[in-house]
Amino acid sequence: MHSLQTLLYAGALASTALAYPTIHQRDSTNKLSVYWGAEDDTTTLSDVCSDDSYQIVNLAFVSYFNGDGGYPTLSLSTLDGPSQAQQDAGATSLQDGSSLVDSIQACQSSGKLVIMSLGGAVGDADVTLSGDDQANNVADMLWSLFGGGTDESLTPLRPFGDVKLDGFDIDNESGDPTGYSTFVSRLRSNFAQDSSKTYYLTAAPQCPYPDQSVPLDVCQQLDYVWVQFYNNGDCDIAQSGFIDAVQNWSDGIGDAKLFIGAVASDADGDEGYVDSGTLVSSLQQVERLGLSNFGGAMLWEAQLAVNNDNYQQAIAAAL
């Protein structure tokens, strides 16, 4: 993802066998996923949720696992500081997300998934794990802060109150995957405790194959994998290594759905931007490969897309 310093206000298992199998059947309809929350509030979450182009919205980001008081750092640029309850608990790196509750609920009511993304660019995020113990503890805390967890000590600190988000997205770009197999397994186990809804796990590895930060044994436990085919040279969209990289990723992630990740504008200095016509042509190339696990496309970022002549509309139409 783009370095958060350039954005306004922004602050799995060792084998391929499933210890906790996916709790729903993966569908075959191509989707468009988008990140939101790293730019300013010109494009609101309500705007994104009312845009029929998108089926999945990733909130960017929980940028640190170990923030103030040992609680996560929530870095949604449109939010201000912590709530009173968060302040009282010393969780001052969390944010009061009550202003987004109505938008999240509207998004979910319309059938869109709203997922909490974990990580971000190196230098602006740290979602590394020291080992299995921390992986389990962080998974449990995130589950109670954003999902269906019921830890009473964390209930008053939930950024979005009673709203349950639809899952978690891993954007670990540190190069260190320690603990992530355990982390994913623990989240799957937690998901199984709440039968009221379906939860999803996703990730955004870099396109050089395989990705060191989000290794294949983790990707194989996920529902959706939106590979960042930008900022990475030869494997970027429309570059010489793109199609081979797509095939490798498709082969390597098992039953997880593969999404082609693209940057929706070059306004923030990302490398590998292509215009909408080129992206559509590249998606058509991918579709001709006949991949059984092709899932659609992902865009970084919602406001960039709107400001670039509603870039997302052409991509959605092609899917």
Secondary structure, 3 states (H helix, E strand, C coil): CCCHHHCCCCCCCCCCCCCCCCCCCCCCCCEEEEEECCCCCCCCHHHHHCCCCCCEEEEEEEEECCCHHHCCEECCCCCCCCCHHHHHCCCCCCCCCHHHHHHHHHHHHCCCEEEEEEECCCCCCECCCCCHHHHHHHHHHHHHHHCCCCCCCCHHHCCCCCCCCCEEEEECCCCCCCCHHHHHHHHHHHHCCCCCCCCEEEECCECCCCCCCCCHHHHCCCCEEEEECCCCHHHCCCCCCHHHHHHHHHHHCCCCEEEEEEECCCCCCCCCCCCHHHHHHHHHHHHHCCCCCEEEEEEECHHHHHHCCCHHHHHHHHC
